[in-house]
Amino acid sequence: MFSRYKKPNAPAAAPGAPKPAQAPGPKASAPQPAAPKATPKPMPKPDQMRKSAAKAAAQSVPMDKERKRKERLGEIKLELHRSLLDNLNLSAIEAASEADLKAEISAISSEVLSEKGIVLNREDRTTLNQELYDEVRGLGPLETLLKDDTVNDILVNGPQRIFVERAGKLELTDITFKDERHLSRIIDKIVSAVGRRVDESNPYVDARLADGSRFNAMVPPIAVDGSLVSIRKFKKEKLGIDDLVNFGAFSEEMAAYLQAAVACRLNVIVSGGTGSGKTTTLNALSSFIDNSERILTIEDTAELQLQQTHVGRMESRPPNVEGKGAVTQRDCLRNALRMRPDRIIVGETRGEEVIDMLQAMNTGHDGSMTTIHANSARDGVSRLENMIAMAGIEMPIKAVRSQIASAVNVIVQASRLQDGSRRMTSITEITGMEGDVIAMQEVFRFQRVGLTPENKIIGHFTATGVRSHYSERFRLWGYDLPANIFEPIAAE
């Protein structure tokens, strides 16, 4: 019956195998006691209301009936999955089409359900077959969340607690793994596909999914309550500057300034915290690079989506089981300097590669870009100084700051605000040195005004009134920005 993908001489289900307990039919169901009448509760105090509201936002309690239904389906799915592993020829299904594989899974599950006397309605059977397909070809319970376009991040805290981020806010889902072993199997499936490993001797890993989404996992014994997984989803649509302006990430005037800065080959650093949109901003800024330029990108996990014709992508590599064969971002950056790049884009500068990055910006690779973790432009400069110190380079602090001041031209600060929105809160230029201090001037900022009753931030983008230090360079390159874009905007 399953000749195309079934294993040769696959063992049949044992006739004497015990059948799982079948849910009672409508006739066998016990009468339900009458629900007690609701008694009015006293009005809670304001502090109690705040506590209960916070608890309700952090938890998701499904209906009891739905929970029991899901538990029953989970037990049946586990039994069917074992049967699939016994019956399917896993090496043969790699080349199978989605339709053929789904038909094969449906046929095998129908036979097993019939043998065990389990009756399911059409909706449950369809759900079960889809989940079995996700187990065989996809990423199990995570597959549904990966297909949900409203989900930005998937955060797994052990097999029973899976959170998602929607519109900047965290929610607890009712999706779970069967146990830690089930979760570990999905993690192994992901990391092995990109040639990496995770186990007790190497308990954490960075990887990427087939669609480019960023994946990080940490497993026991380092993860105390079960494996920890975080997935930053890959956006299928490539967001450009116009999209970010429409979303309110920054203003038209800021977009015009950034276009001039990138096109005129100023060195740009995108600074921000975790999840603030640094990579998205870097992708959007790269759209202003001319197609005639040769661009090399260097990342720990390849995420950048550049649209230019001439792009060379490099990705670092961790050491193998023997502790050898590691290729760091600094190794890639040193080699990139010998590959005749016009611009070098480093996905994130976080260590000793900062030395080579600053030297590249100072030695003929104008227009290079990178991201760093920092809460403000001034903090970003301090982070660069600290990374140089951690690299073990013995340099006077004035020489370090002089190197940074001559290499970096513009710092774009991206932030995720308290209502979950992501905005460019500041654009700052580095204008040189004043004594031992790096001179900086803020050109644009996001001015916060207040908060709505729904906790949405009220504010607007405005220029600071300071004319760009690079106005003459913009004019010589054909980007003569009007003076009024640098004039402050009064709050409405």
C-alpha positions as CSV (number, residue, x, y, z in Angstrom):
1,M,0.0,0.0,0.0
2,F,2.9,2.4,0.9
3,S,5.3,1.1,-1.7
4,R,7.0,4.4,-2.6
5,Y,8.3,5.5,0.8
6,K,7.8,2.6,3.1
7,K,10.8,0.7,4.4
8,P,11.3,-2.7,3.0
9,N,9.9,-5.4,5.4
10,A,8.7,-2.7,7.8
11,P,7.4,-4.3,11.0
12,A,3.6,-4.4,11.3
13,A,1.9,-3.4,14.5
14,A,1.9,-6.2,17.0
15,P,-1.6,-7.7,17.2
16,G,-1.4,-8.1,20.9
17,A,-0.3,-4.5,21.5
18,P,-2.4,-2.7,24.1
19,K,-4.6,0.0,22.7
20,P,-4.6,3.5,24.1
21,A,-7.6,4.4,26.1
22,Q,-10.3,5.5,23.8
23,A,-12.3,8.6,24.7
24,P,-15.8,7.7,25.7
25,G,-18.6,8.3,23.2
26,P,-21.5,10.6,23.8
27,K,-23.6,7.8,25.4
28,A,-20.9,6.8,27.8
29,S,-20.2,10.3,29.0
30,A,-21.0,10.9,32.7
31,P,-23.7,13.5,33.5
32,Q,-22.1,16.8,34.3
33,P,-23.1,18.5,37.6
34,A,-24.9,21.7,37.5
35,A,-22.6,24.7,37.5
36,P,-22.8,26.6,40.8
37,K,-24.4,30.0,40.7
38,A,-21.9,32.8,40.5
39,T,-21.7,35.0,43.6
40,P,-20.9,38.6,43.3
41,K,-17.3,39.4,44.3
42,P,-16.3,42.6,46.1
43,M,-14.7,45.3,44.1
44,P,-10.9,44.8,44.1
45,K,-8.7,47.6,45.4
46,P,-6.6,49.6,42.8
47,D,-3.4,47.8,43.7
48,Q,-5.1,44.4,43.4
49,M,-6.4,45.4,40.0
50,R,-2.9,46.2,38.8
51,K,-1.6,42.9,40.0
52,S,-4.4,40.8,38.5
53,A,-4.0,42.7,35.2
54,A,-0.3,42.0,35.0
55,K,-0.9,38.3,35.8
56,A,-3.5,38.0,33.1
57,A,-1.2,39.5,30.5
58,A,1.6,37.1,31.4
59,Q,-0.5,33.9,31.3
60,S,-2.6,32.1,28.7
61,V,-5.1,29.6,30.2
62,P,-6.9,27.7,27.5
63,M,-10.4,26.3,28.1
64,D,-10.4,23.0,29.9
65,K,-12.1,21.1,27.1
66,E,-9.7,22.4,24.5
67,R,-6.8,21.5,26.8
68,K,-8.0,17.9,27.2
69,R,-8.6,17.6,23.4
70,K,-5.0,18.8,22.7
71,E,-3.6,16.4,25.3
72,R,-5.4,13.5,23.7
73,L,-4.3,14.5,20.2
74,G,-0.7,14.8,21.5
75,E,-0.8,11.2,22.8
76,I,-2.2,9.9,19.5
77,K,0.4,12.0,17.6
78,L,3.2,10.5,19.6
79,E,2.0,7.0,18.9
80,L,1.6,7.7,15.2
81,H,5.0,9.4,14.9
82,R,6.6,6.2,16.2
83,S,4.7,4.2,13.6
84,L,5.9,6.6,10.9
85,L,9.5,6.2,11.9
86,D,9.0,2.4,11.7
87,N,7.3,2.5,8.3
88,L,8.7,5.4,6.4
89,N,12.0,5.2,4.5
90,L,13.5,8.5,5.7
91,S,16.2,8.5,3.1
92,A,13.7,8.2,0.3
93,I,11.3,10.9,1.5
94,E,13.9,13.6,1.1
95,A,13.2,13.7,-2.6
96,A,9.4,13.3,-2.2
97,S,7.1,16.2,-3.0
98,E,4.9,17.8,-0.3
99,A,1.7,16.3,-1.8
100,D,3.1,12.8,-2.1
101,L,4.5,12.8,1.4
102,K,1.3,14.2,2.9
103,A,-0.7,11.5,1.1
104,E,1.7,8.8,2.4
105,I,1.4,10.1,6.0
106,S,-2.4,10.2,5.7
107,A,-2.5,6.6,4.5
108,I,-0.2,5.3,7.2
109,S,-2.0,7.3,10.0
110,S,-5.4,6.0,8.8
111,E,-4.3,2.4,8.9
112,V,-2.8,2.8,12.4
113,L,-5.8,4.6,13.7
114,S,-8.1,1.9,12.3
115,E,-5.9,-0.9,13.8
116,K,-6.1,0.8,17.2
117,G,-9.8,1.6,17.0
118,I,-9.3,5.3,17.4
119,V,-12.0,7.5,15.8
120,L,-11.3,11.1,15.1
121,N,-13.4,13.7,13.3
122,R,-12.3,15.3,10.1
123,E,-10.9,18.4,11.7
124,D,-8.8,16.5,14.2
125,R,-7.6,14.1,11.6
126,T,-6.5,17.0,9.3
127,T,-4.7,18.7,12.2
128,L,-3.0,15.5,13.2
129,N,-1.8,14.8,9.6
130,Q,-0.4,18.3,9.3
131,E,1.4,18.0,12.7
132,L,2.9,14.7,11.6
133,Y,4.1,16.3,8.4
134,D,5.7,19.1,10.4
135,E,7.4,16.5,12.5
136,V,8.8,14.6,9.5
137,R,9.7,17.5,7.2
138,G,9.5,20.6,9.3
139,L,10.3,21.7,12.9
140,G,7.4,20.1,14.8
141,P,5.3,22.5,17.0
142,L,7.4,25.5,15.9
143,E,6.2,25.2,12.3
144,T,2.9,26.8,13.0
145,L,4.6,29.8,14.6
146,L,7.1,30.1,11.8
147,K,4.3,30.4,9.3
148,D,2.5,33.1,11.3
149,D,3.4,36.4,9.8
150,T,2.4,38.3,12.9
151,V,5.0,36.6,15.0
152,N,8.4,38.4,15.1
153,D,10.2,36.3,17.8
154,I,9.7,32.8,19.1
155,L,11.1,32.1,22.6
156,V,11.1,28.6,24.1
157,N,11.7,28.3,27.8
158,G,11.7,24.5,28.2
159,P,9.3,22.1,26.4
160,Q,6.1,23.4,28.1
161,R,6.4,27.2,27.7
162,I,6.7,28.8,24.3
163,F,6.4,32.6,24.0
164,V,6.0,34.8,20.9
165,E,6.5,38.5,20.3
166,R,3.7,40.3,18.4
167,A,3.9,44.0,17.8
168,G,6.7,44.3,20.3
169,K,4.7,42.5,23.1
170,L,5.4,39.0,24.5
171,E,2.5,36.5,24.7
172,L,2.4,32.9,26.1
173,T,1.1,30.4,23.6
174,D,-0.7,27.1,24.2
175,I,1.7,25.3,21.9
176,T,4.0,22.8,23.7
177,F,6.5,20.0,23.1
178,K,5.8,16.5,24.4
179,D,8.9,16.6,26.6
180,E,12.6,17.7,26.7
181,R,13.6,14.8,24.4
182,H,11.2,16.0,21.7
183,L,12.5,19.6,22.0
184,S,16.1,18.3,21.8
185,R,15.4,16.4,18.7
186,I,14.1,19.5,16.9
187,I,17.1,21.5,18.0
188,D,19.5,18.8,16.7
189,K,17.5,18.8,13.4
190,I,18.1,22.6,13.0
191,V,21.8,22.8,13.9
192,S,22.8,19.6,12.0
193,A,21.4,21.1,8.8
194,V,23.9,23.9,8.9
195,G,26.9,21.8,10.0
196,R,26.9,22.8,13.7
197,R,26.4,20.8,16.9
198,V,25.0,21.3,20.4
199,D,25.5,18.9,23.3
200,E,26.7,18.8,26.9
201,S,30.3,19.6,25.9
202,N,29.1,22.5,23.6
203,P,25.8,23.6,25.2
204,Y,25.0,26.7,23.1
205,V,24.8,27.3,19.4
206,D,24.0,30.0,16.8
207,A,22.6,28.9,13.5
208,R,20.1,30.0,10.9
209,L,16.9,28.3,9.6
210,A,16.3,27.5,5.9
211,D,14.4,30.8,5.4
212,G,17.3,32.8,7.0
213,S,15.8,33.3,10.5
214,R,18.3,33.7,13.3
215,F,18.4,30.7,15.7
216,N,20.0,30.4,19.1
217,A,19.8,27.5,21.6
218,M,21.2,26.6,24.9
219,V,20.7,23.1,26.3
220,P,21.0,21.4,29.7
221,P,22.9,21.3,32.0
222,I,23.5,25.0,31.4
223,A,19.8,25.6,30.7
224,V,18.4,24.6,34.1
225,D,14.7,24.1,33.4
226,G,15.0,22.7,29.9
227,S,16.4,23.8,26.6
228,L,16.2,27.5,25.8
229,V,15.6,28.5,22.2
230,S,15.2,31.9,20.6
231,I,14.3,32.5,16.9
232,R,14.3,35.9,15.3
233,K,12.1,35.4,12.3
234,F,13.3,36.3,8.8
235,K,11.0,38.8,7.1
236,K,9.9,37.5,3.7
237,E,9.3,41.0,2.4
238,K,12.5,43.1,2.2
239,L,11.8,46.4,4.0
240,G,13.1,49.5,2.3
241,I,13.5,53.1,3.4
242,D,10.0,54.0,2.2
243,D,8.5,51.1,4.2
244,L,10.3,52.2,7.4
245,V,9.1,55.8,6.8
246,N,5.5,54.6,6.4
247,F,5.8,52.5,9.6
248,G,7.0,55.6,11.5
249,A,10.5,54.4,12.1
250,F,11.9,57.8,11.0
251,S,10.9,60.8,8.9
252,E,11.2,61.8,5.3
253,E,13.9,64.4,6.2
254,M,15.9,61.8,8.0
255,A,15.6,59.4,5.0
256,A,16.9,62.1,2.6
257,Y,19.8,62.8,4.9
258,L,20.6,59.0,5.2
259,Q,20.4,58.6,1.5
260,A,23.0,61.4,1.0
261,A,25.2,60.0,3.8
262,V,25.3,56.5,2.3
263,A,25.6,57.6,-1.3
264,C,28.4,60.0,-0.4
265,R,30.3,57.1,1.2
266,L,30.2,58.2,4.8
267,N,31.1,55.5,7.3
268,V,27.9,54.6,9.2
269,I,27.4,52.7,12.5
270,V,23.9,51.6,13.5
271,S,23.7,51.4,17.3
272,G,21.0,50.0,19.4
273,G,19.9,47.4,21.9
274,T,18.7,43.8,21.4
275,G,15.7,43.7,19.1
276,S,15.8,47.4,18.3
277,G,15.9,46.8,14.5
278,K,19.6,47.3,13.8
279,T,19.8,44.7,11.1
280,T,16.6,45.9,9.5
281,T,18.0,49.4,9.4
282,L,21.3,48.3,8.0
283,N,19.5,46.4,5.2
284,A,17.4,49.5,4.4
285,L,20.5,51.8,4.4
286,S,22.3,49.4,2.0
287,S,19.7,50.0,-0.6
288,F,21.3,53.4,-1.3
289,I,24.6,51.8,-2.4
290,D,25.2,52.0,-6.1
291,N,25.1,48.8,-8.1
292,S,28.6,49.5,-9.6
293,E,30.3,49.0,-6.2
294,R,31.7,45.8,-4.9
295,I,30.4,45.0,-1.4
296,L,31.6,42.3,1.0
297,T,29.5,41.3,4.0
298,I,30.9,39.6,7.1
299,E,28.6,38.1,9.7
300,D,28.5,35.5,12.5
301,T,25.2,34.3,11.2
302,A,24.3,35.4,7.6
303,E,21.2,37.6,7.8
304,L,21.8,40.7,5.6
305,Q,19.8,40.8,2.4
306,L,21.6,43.2,0.1
307,Q,20.0,43.8,-3.3
308,Q,23.0,45.0,-5.2
309,T,24.5,43.0,-8.1
310,H,28.1,42.6,-6.8
311,V,27.8,41.2,-3.2
312,G,30.2,38.7,-1.6
313,R,28.9,37.1,1.6
314,M,31.0,35.6,4.3
315,E,30.1,33.8,7.5
316,S,32.3,32.9,10.5
317,R,32.6,29.3,11.6
318,P,32.9,27.8,15.1
319,P,35.6,25.3,16.0
320,N,35.0,21.6,15.4
321,V,34.8,18.8,17.9
322,E,38.6,18.8,18.3
323,G,38.5,22.6,18.9
324,K,40.1,23.4,15.6
325,G,39.0,24.9,12.3
326,A,37.4,28.1,13.8
327,V,37.1,31.1,11.4
328,T,36.3,34.3,13.2
329,Q,34.9,37.6,11.9
330,R,38.4,39.1,12.2
331,D,39.8,36.3,10.0
332,C,37.1,37.1,7.4
333,L,37.7,40.8,7.7
334,R,41.4,40.5,7.2
335,N,40.9,38.4,4.1
336,A,38.2,40.7,2.8
337,L,40.8,43.5,2.6
338,R,42.7,41.5,0.0
339,M,39.5,41.0,-2.1
340,R,39.3,44.5,-3.6
341,P,36.1,45.7,-1.8
342,D,34.6,49.1,-2.3
343,R,32.6,48.8,0.9
344,I,32.8,46.3,3.8
345,I,29.6,45.6,5.8
346,V,30.1,43.8,9.1
347,G,26.8,42.4,10.5
348,E,27.8,43.2,14.1
349,T,31.1,44.3,15.6
350,R,31.5,42.8,19.1
351,G,35.1,41.9,19.6
352,E,38.7,42.3,18.4
353,E,37.5,42.7,14.7
354,V,36.8,46.3,15.6
355,I,40.5,47.1,15.0
356,D,40.4,45.9,11.4
357,M,37.0,47.4,10.9
358,L,38.3,50.9,11.9
359,Q,41.4,50.5,9.8
360,A,39.4,49.5,6.8
361,M,37.2,52.7,7.2
362,N,40.4,54.7,7.4
363,T,42.3,53.2,4.5
364,G,40.2,53.6,1.3
365,H,37.0,51.6,2.1
366,D,34.8,54.7,2.6
367,G,31.1,53.9,3.0
368,S,31.6,50.9,5.2
369,M,28.9,50.0,7.7
370,T,28.4,47.9,10.8
371,T,26.2,47.6,13.9
372,I,27.0,47.7,17.6
373,H,25.1,47.2,20.9
374,A,24.8,50.6,22.7
375,N,22.1,52.7,24.2
376,S,23.2,56.0,22.7
377,A,25.7,57.5,20.2
378,R,28.1,58.5,23.0
379,D,27.8,55.0,24.6
380,G,28.5,53.6,21.1
381,V,31.8,55.4,21.0
382,S,32.7,54.2,24.5
383,R,31.9,50.6,23.4
384,L,34.3,51.0,20.5
385,E,37.0,52.1,22.9
386,N,36.3,49.2,25.2
387,M,36.4,46.7,22.4
388,I,39.8,48.0,21.3
389,A,41.1,47.7,24.9
390,M,39.7,44.1,25.1
391,A,41.5,43.2,21.9
392,G,44.8,43.7,23.8
393,I,46.0,46.6,21.7
394,E,48.2,48.9,23.8
395,M,47.4,52.4,22.6
396,P,47.1,55.7,24.4
397,I,43.4,56.7,24.8
398,K,43.9,59.8,22.7
399,A,45.2,57.7,19.8
400,V,42.3,55.3,20.1
401,R,39.8,58.2,20.1
402,S,41.6,59.8,17.2
403,Q,41.3,56.6,15.2
404,I,37.5,56.4,15.9
405,A,36.9,60.0,15.1
406,S,38.6,59.7,11.7
407,A,37.0,56.4,10.9
408,V,33.3,56.9,11.9
409,N,31.2,59.7,10.4
410,V,27.6,59.0,11.4
411,I,26.0,57.0,14.2
412,V,22.3,56.0,13.8
413,Q,20.6,55.1,17.0
414,A,17.8,52.6,16.8
415,S,15.6,51.9,19.8
416,R,12.7,49.7,20.8
417,L,10.4,51.9,22.9
418,Q,8.2,50.8,25.9
419,D,5.1,50.4,23.7
420,G,7.0,47.9,21.5
421,S,7.5,50.3,18.5
422,R,11.0,50.6,16.9
423,R,12.2,54.0,15.9
424,M,15.5,55.8,15.0
425,T,15.7,58.0,18.0
426,S,18.8,59.9,17.0
427,I,21.2,60.6,14.1
428,T,24.6,61.9,15.3
429,E,27.6,63.0,13.4
430,I,31.2,62.7,14.6
431,T,33.0,65.9,13.6
432,G,36.5,65.3,14.9
433,M,38.5,65.8,18.1
434,E,38.4,68.6,20.7
435,G,41.4,68.1,22.8
436,D,41.1,64.5,24.2
437,V,37.4,64.2,23.5
438,I,35.6,63.1,20.4
439,A,33.4,65.9,19.1
440,M,29.8,64.9,18.2
441,Q,26.7,66.8,17.1
442,E,23.1,65.5,17.0
443,V,21.4,66.3,13.7
444,F,18.0,64.6,14.1
445,R,16.1,63.1,17.1
446,F,12.8,61.6,18.2
447,Q,11.1,64.0,20.6
448,R,8.8,62.2,23.1
449,V,5.8,64.3,24.2
450,G,3.7,61.9,26.3
451,L,1.8,58.7,26.5
452,T,-1.8,57.8,25.5
453,P,-4.2,55.9,27.8
454,E,-3.4,52.8,25.7
455,N,0.4,53.2,26.6
456,K,1.3,54.3,23.1
457,I,4.1,56.8,22.9
458,I,3.3,60.3,21.6
459,G,6.1,62.1,19.8
460,H,7.6,63.4,16.6
461,F,10.8,63.5,14.7
462,T,12.6,66.8,14.5
463,A,15.9,68.3,13.4
464,T,18.0,69.9,16.2
465,G,18.8,73.0,14.2
466,V,22.4,72.1,13.7
467,R,23.5,72.1,10.0
468,S,25.2,68.9,8.9
469,H,29.0,68.9,9.2
470,Y,29.1,67.2,5.8
471,S,26.9,69.6,3.9
472,E,29.7,70.6,1.5
473,R,30.5,67.0,0.8
474,F,26.9,66.3,0.0
475,R,26.8,69.2,-2.4
476,L,30.0,68.1,-4.2
477,W,28.5,64.6,-4.6
478,G,25.3,66.0,-6.1
479,Y,23.1,65.8,-2.9
480,D,22.5,69.4,-2.1
481,L,20.1,69.1,0.8
482,P,17.8,72.0,1.4
483,A,18.6,74.0,4.5
484,N,15.0,73.7,5.9
485,I,15.4,69.9,6.6
486,F,17.8,70.9,9.5
487,E,15.2,73.3,11.0
488,P,13.5,72.1,14.3
489,I,9.8,71.2,14.1
490,A,7.7,72.4,16.9
491,A,5.4,70.0,18.7
492,E,1.8,70.0,17.6
